[in-house]
């Protein structure tokens, strides 16, 4: 069927987890340690954002086409932003990760709440979090 991910049909407003980014096996939110998590290494993320902010001071805007657009961190620094990991808690790269339990990202409302919470963190990058939300809720781009 069209729109099927990990053998489940996407319910509007409910998260559907993709396969684990490390092991490739299906992921489902649960209370077990092997349940779903979205996680990021905040130490790496804050370094990436610091480097981005320093570079942005030199070139905050660039003319693209007919208008002005913000340049992303990868364009300015030449490095990719630190991505969020989506998968099993036991598969995440290391224990220094900030994690959001999959059970806490069950609905679009939950994701919005977490977006506000995370935006208060100095290491938070909306571009990388956007990928998490779009993936879990099968959202398309606005263009």
PERACOR-V634074 format. One record per residue. RES is the residue in one small letter. PHI is phi in degrees with one decimal (* if undefined). NEAR is the number of other ideal C-beta (glycine too) atoms within 8 Angstrom. Layout:
res=<RES | RES>
phi=<PHI | PHI>
near=<NEAR | NEAR>
This chain:
res=<x | x | x | x | x | x | x | x | x | x | x | x | x | x | x | x | x | x | x | x | x | x | x | x | x | x | x | x | x | x | x | x | x | x | x | x | x | x | x | x | x | x | x | x | x | x | x | x | x | x | x | x | x | x | x | x | x | x | x | x | x | x | x | x | x | x | x | x | x | x | x | x | x | x | x | x | x | x | x | x | x | x | x | x | x | x | x | x | x | x | x | x | x | x | x | x | x | x | x | x | x | x | x | x | x | x | x | x | x | x | x | x | x | x | x | x | x | x | x | x | x | x | x | x | x | x | x | x | x | x | x | x | x | x | x | x | x | x | x | x | x | x | x>
phi=<* | -70.6 | 79.1 | -85.2 | -137.0 | 43.8 | 62.9 | -126.9 | -87.7 | -70.0 | -88.7 | -56.9 | 82.1 | -112.9 | -72.7 | -125.6 | -82.3 | -76.7 | -61.6 | -57.0 | -68.3 | -97.2 | -95.8 | 80.1 | -84.0 | -58.6 | -121.5 | -139.5 | -60.7 | -161.4 | -79.6 | -71.4 | -60.1 | -87.3 | -67.0 | -74.1 | -141.8 | -109.8 | -141.7 | -148.8 | -88.0 | -65.5 | -65.4 | -69.5 | -64.8 | -67.8 | -63.1 | -60.9 | -69.6 | -62.7 | -61.6 | -63.0 | -63.1 | -63.5 | -69.5 | -66.0 | -60.4 | -80.5 | -143.6 | -71.7 | -138.5 | -138.7 | -73.7 | -130.0 | 63.4 | -86.5 | -141.0 | -101.8 | -136.4 | -71.5 | -89.2 | -80.2 | -58.2 | -64.4 | -67.2 | -74.9 | -92.3 | 80.9 | -117.9 | -72.3 | -65.6 | -71.4 | -84.3 | -79.1 | -95.0 | -118.0 | 169.8 | -73.8 | -57.7 | -75.3 | -99.5 | -62.5 | -55.4 | -154.7 | -84.2 | -87.0 | -87.1 | -86.3 | -121.7 | -114.1 | -61.1 | -56.1 | -65.3 | -89.0 | -123.7 | -74.8 | -129.1 | -61.5 | -62.7 | -60.1 | -62.6 | -64.4 | -60.1 | -66.2 | -59.9 | -63.6 | -61.6 | -67.5 | -63.6 | -83.8 | -82.1 | -66.3 | -94.2 | -68.7 | -122.7 | -59.6 | -62.6 | -76.2 | -68.5 | -56.5 | -60.4 | -61.9 | -64.2 | -63.0 | -67.4 | -66.5 | -114.5 | 47.8 | -92.3 | -92.4 | -68.3 | -87.6 | -119.2>
near=<4 | 3 | 7 | 7 | 9 | 9 | 5 | 7 | 6 | 10 | 6 | 4 | 7 | 10 | 12 | 12 | 12 | 9 | 9 | 12 | 8 | 10 | 7 | 5 | 7 | 8 | 15 | 8 | 12 | 9 | 4 | 5 | 5 | 7 | 15 | 16 | 14 | 13 | 12 | 14 | 12 | 11 | 8 | 9 | 15 | 10 | 8 | 14 | 12 | 8 | 11 | 12 | 8 | 8 | 10 | 10 | 6 | 5 | 8 | 4 | 8 | 7 | 6 | 6 | 4 | 2 | 6 | 6 | 7 | 4 | 9 | 8 | 14 | 9 | 6 | 11 | 10 | 4 | 8 | 6 | 13 | 10 | 8 | 10 | 13 | 14 | 13 | 14 | 12 | 6 | 9 | 13 | 6 | 6 | 3 | 6 | 12 | 8 | 9 | 10 | 11 | 16 | 10 | 8 | 15 | 9 | 9 | 8 | 7 | 11 | 14 | 8 | 8 | 11 | 11 | 8 | 7 | 9 | 8 | 6 | 8 | 5 | 10 | 10 | 12 | 8 | 9 | 13 | 12 | 8 | 10 | 12 | 11 | 11 | 9 | 13 | 13 | 10 | 5 | 5 | 4 | 3 | 2>
